[in-house]
Amino acid sequence: MYAVIAAGGKQYKVEEGDVLRIEKVVGNVGDTFTFDKVLLVADGEALTIGKPVVENASVNAQIVEQDKSKKILVFKYKRRKGYRRTQGHRQPYTAIKIGSIVTA
């Protein structure tokens, strides 16, 4: 059984037991929460597609980690002008573990 959920402006295909990184969600490690925006649920041969979301479907998850990803360097440069700027950025993320996919 798998589902497609929407989180942080992106869509993820998830199965029970998957660990994935999503945009930062407020909460502590060990907290559980529910995704209500389930776009698709597949259970064997049965496929349920939402319009836009599947009614009475949810995905339960647990927060595994709150951290920042690797640093990305942003370097601006204009040739022959002596202009150069360096800036770094670390995007925060939340690692979650999918617990169960619930359909009614």
LOFIMAR-517338 format. One record per residue (C-alpha): residue in three letters; x, y, z; chain. Coordinates in steps of 0.02 Angstrom, whole numbers. Example, Ala and Ser with C-alpha at 12.3 -4.5 7.8 and 13.67 -1.06 7.14 Angstrom:
// LOFIMAR-517338
    aa        X        Y        Z   ch
   Ala      615     -225      390    A
   Ser      684      -53      357    A
//
This chain:
// LOFIMAR-517338
    aa        X        Y        Z   ch
   Met        0        0        0    A
   Tyr       64      173      -43    A
   Ala        0      350      -49    A
   Val       47      517     -125    A
   Ile       44      662       -1    A
   Ala       69      849      -18    A
   Ala      186      931      108    A
   Gly      279     1096       96    A
   Gly      224     1130      -83    A
   Lys      293      964     -145    A
   Gln      219      791     -174    A
   Tyr      292      631     -102    A
   Lys      255      448     -135    A
   Val      259      361       34    A
   Glu      242      185      101    A
   Glu      232      124      280    A
   Gly      404      128      362    A
   Asp      480      254      240    A
   Val      595      390      308    A
   Leu      600      550      207    A
   Arg      652      731      220    A
   Ile      518      864      200    A
   Glu      511     1052      225    A
   Lys      526     1102      407    A
   Val      376     1058      516    A
   Val      355     1131      690    A
   Gly      376      996      821    A
   Asn      500      899      926    A
   Val      584      733      891    A
   Gly      463      593      934    A
   Asp      306      696      902    A
   Thr      174      622      786    A
   Phe       65      715      663    A
   Thr      -55      679      522    A
   Phe      -51      726      338    A
   Asp     -228      766      281    A
   Lys     -183      811      101    A
   Val     -180      636       28    A
   Leu     -189      648     -162    A
   Leu     -187      462     -205    A
   Val     -202      295     -114    A
   Ala     -155      129     -194    A
   Asp     -197      -34     -106    A
   Gly     -149     -182     -217    A
   Glu     -259     -169     -371    A
   Ala     -373      -34     -298    A
   Leu     -322      143     -343    A
   Thr     -410      294     -268    A
   Ile     -372      464     -344    A
   Gly     -428      622     -256    A
   Lys     -516      772     -332    A
   Pro     -405      857     -270    A
   Val     -386      755     -108    A
   Val     -449      583      -57    A
   Glu     -593      598       66    A
   Asn     -568      522      240    A
   Ala     -388      472      203    A
   Ser     -237      520      308    A
   Val      -56      472      334    A
   Asn       17      464      509    A
   Ala      201      505      533    A
   Gln      328      528      672    A
   Ile      467      657      677    A
   Val      637      572      676    A
   Glu      753      722      656    A
   Gln      754      913      648    A
   Asp      911      977      562    A
   Lys      985     1083      423    A
   Ser     1048     1016      257    A
   Lys     1224     1043      188    A
   Lys     1279     1220      153    A
   Ile     1249     1288      -21    A
   Leu     1364     1428      -78    A
   Val     1286     1569     -178    A
   Phe     1422     1662     -274    A
   Lys     1385     1819     -376    A
   Tyr     1517     1885     -495    A
   Lys     1527     2018     -629    A
   Arg     1678     2010     -740    A
   Arg     1798     2157     -754    A
   Lys     1704     2256     -621    A
   Gly     1783     2189     -461    A
   Tyr     1612     2135     -399    A
   Arg     1601     1971     -305    A
   Arg     1486     1917     -165    A
   Thr     1482     1752      -73    A
   Gln     1335     1698       32    A
   Gly     1295     1531      113    A
   His     1126     1451      149    A
   Arg     1073     1297      248    A
   Gln      893     1243      219    A
   Pro      806     1173      375    A
   Tyr      717     1007      354    A
   Thr      619      880      455    A
   Ala      651      694      436    A
   Ile      494      592      462    A
   Lys      451      407      471    A
   Ile      285      355      397    A
   Gly      183      255      523    A
   Ser       19      208      440    A
   Ile      -92      250      293    A
   Val     -273      263      348    A
   Thr     -422      254      230    A
   Ala     -604      248      282    A
//
